[in-house]
Amino acid sequence: MNKIKYNYYSKKRHKAHKNIQFNYQNNALYDNFYKFNNFHNIDNLINNINNCTVINSKLGKNCIIENSVIKNCIILDNCIIKNSELNDCIIYNNCIISNSTIFNKVIIERETKITNSQIYNEIHIGSNCTIGPFAHIHDFSDIGDNCRIGNYVEIKKSIVDEKTKIAHLSYIGDATIGKSVNVGAGVIFCNYDGKNKHKTNVGDNTFIGSNSILIAPITIGKNCKIGAGSCVTKDVDDNSFYLSRTKNVKYTQNNDIFLGD
């Protein structure tokens, strides 16, 4: 297999938010992957492979691969891949990937499940994550261990630290999100002002209520709570509660207007 050299966000540099050169053929974490005697020939005696195209790839033991296209990949033991297309990626043990497309230079760690989703270029996904259905993770993103990226969530050029949940219908762009953060349904990280992209930082153990809008550049501290429906335009200090809402307006049958308290 050819050398694959690319930039990707290193876990060790989450805070610095920098790209690093990462050559995974020469990196100690992946040295054993290139000792081909640890792998086995692609045949039905070792792996259950049906209706697949497998090109320039190495498989571990006891993989199940059905109706898929696998190119330039290393797939470790006990993985299940169905109805998917994978290119230039490393898949650790016990992963399940179904009805998904994984593009170029992606690392997916052990026991992660990806369903009906698209994973784009130069992405790292940690262990024991659940991705999808219908999630889109775009270039230069890093998802930590034990994360939940749910249905119709789109992530672009962002770092999501471990045990964070983004479960429904959210857009995360140019962001760094800490550990054990909950992002509610319909939350939008507004990163583009029409001319430039801006960053959003969210601290550990923060709760962002449903349908909130975070207008970058902005920093939300640790242990914060953002009330549902809030439009956040200013930095929020650690251990704070932030709520932003307008008054309720009610129209009667006589077209009179009642302004709520």
Number of C-alpha atoms within 10 A of each C-alpha: 13 8 9 15 13 15 15 23 24 18 17 9 11 18 11 10 15 12 14 12 11 15 14 19 17 13 10 9 9 13 11 13 19 15 9 12 9 13 18 13 15 17 10 12 10 15 20 15 21 13 11 16 14 18 12 12 18 23 24 21 20 18 24 18 24 18 16 22 19 24 19 20 22 22 26 23 19 19 25 19 25 20 17 22 21 24 20 22 25 23 24 21 21 21 24 20 25 20 18 23 22 23 20 21 24 25 22 23 22 21 20 24 21 26 21 18 24 22 24 19 21 22 26 25 25 22 22 20 26 22 28 23 20 20 25 23 27 20 21 21 28 27 28 23 21 20 26 22 29 23 21 20 24 21 27 18 19 26 27 28 24 21 20 25 22 27 22 22 20 25 20 25 24 23 26 22 26 24 20 20 25 22 25 21 22 21 24 21 24 21 21 15 11 6 6 7 13 17 19 22 19 24 22 21 20 26 22 26 20 21 19 24 21 24 21 23 20 21 22 26 20 20 18 22 21 25 19 21 18 20 18 21 14 14 18 20 15 16 14 14 14 19 14 13 10 8 8 9 10 11 10 8 6 6 8 9 11 11 10 9 6
